[in-house]
Amino acid sequence: MTPMQAPTRAVLHNRDLLQLLADYDSLLRRANADRAAVQQLFRQPGSAGEE
């Protein structure tokens, strides 16, 4: 897994910084939702993670 590149958006105003933070928060929420979905899939009977 390679790290993501730094954002190319220039932060010139507070509005730009707020948008950058909103974008980051959106990506973080998406990653958490994806992680939860994968965990749920592995808990299902017949999955690779079946206990």
Buried (B, 14 or more C-beta within 10 A) or exposed (E): EEEEEEEEEEEEEEEEEEEBEEEEEEEEEEEEEEEEEEEEEEEEEEEEEEE
